[in-house]
Amino acid sequence: MATEVREEIKGIKDDWAKNMRGYMQTFEKQAKNESLTLINTRGFLKDDDTEMGGT
């Protein structure tokens, strides 16, 4: 997943892309250490077909 995101934002210099690169780097570091990673989904629309979605 992190690799796909990195490819999608390659070459984009906007602030949101810089932030996303930082988030992905943190995610990969935590995953490597087998840390529990909580993803904040507040602000995302709630959907009925998955457990992902806003609160």
Contact map, one row per residue, 1 for C-alpha under 8 A:
1111100000000000000000000000000000000000000000000000000
1111110000000000000000010011000000000000000000000000000
1111111000000000000000000000000000000000000000000000000
1111111100000000000000000000000000000000000000000000000
1111111110000000000000010000000000000000000000000000000
0111111111000000000010010000000000000000000000000000000
0011111111000000000000000000000000000000000000000000000
0001111111000000000000000000000000000000000000000000000
0000111111110000100000000000000000000000000000000000000
0000011111110000000000000000000000000000000000000000000
0000000011111000000000000000000000000000000000000000000
0000000011111100100000000000000000000000000000000000000
0000000000111110110000000000000000000000000000000000000
0000000000011111110000000000000000000000000000000000000
0000000000001111111000000000000000000000000000000000000
0000000000000111111100000000000000000000000000000000000
0000000010011111111110000000000000000000000000000000000
0000000000001111111111000000000000000000000000000000000
0000000000000011111111100000000000000000000000000000000
0000000000000001111111110000000000000000000000000000000
0000010000000000111111111000000000000000000000000000000
0000000000000000011111111100000000000000000000000000000
0000000000000000001111111110000000000000000000000000000
0100110000000000000111111111000000000000000000000000000
0000000000000000000011111111100000000000000000000000000
0000000000000000000001111111110000000000000000000000000
0100000000000000000000111111111000001000000000000000000
0100000000000000000000011111111100000000000000000000000
0000000000000000000000001111111110000000000000000000000
0000000000000000000000000111111111111000000000000000000
0000000000000000000000000011111111111000000000000000000
0000000000000000000000000001111111100000000000000000000
0000000000000000000000000000111111100000000000000000000
0000000000000000000000000000011111110000000000000000000
0000000000000000000000000000011111111000000000000000000
0000000000000000000000000000011001111100000000000000000
0000000000000000000000000010011000111110000000000000000
0000000000000000000000000000000000011111000000000000000
0000000000000000000000000000000000001111100000000000000
0000000000000000000000000000000000000111110000000000000
0000000000000000000000000000000000000011111100000001111
0000000000000000000000000000000000000001111100000000111
0000000000000000000000000000000000000000111110000000011
0000000000000000000000000000000000000000111111000000111
0000000000000000000000000000000000000000001111100000110
0000000000000000000000000000000000000000000111110001111
0000000000000000000000000000000000000000000011111111100
0000000000000000000000000000000000000000000001111110000
0000000000000000000000000000000000000000000000111110000
0000000000000000000000000000000000000000000000111111100
0000000000000000000000000000000000000000000000111111100
0000000000000000000000000000000000000000100001100111110
0000000000000000000000000000000000000000110111100111111
0000000000000000000000000000000000000000111111000001111
0000000000000000000000000000000000000000111101000000111
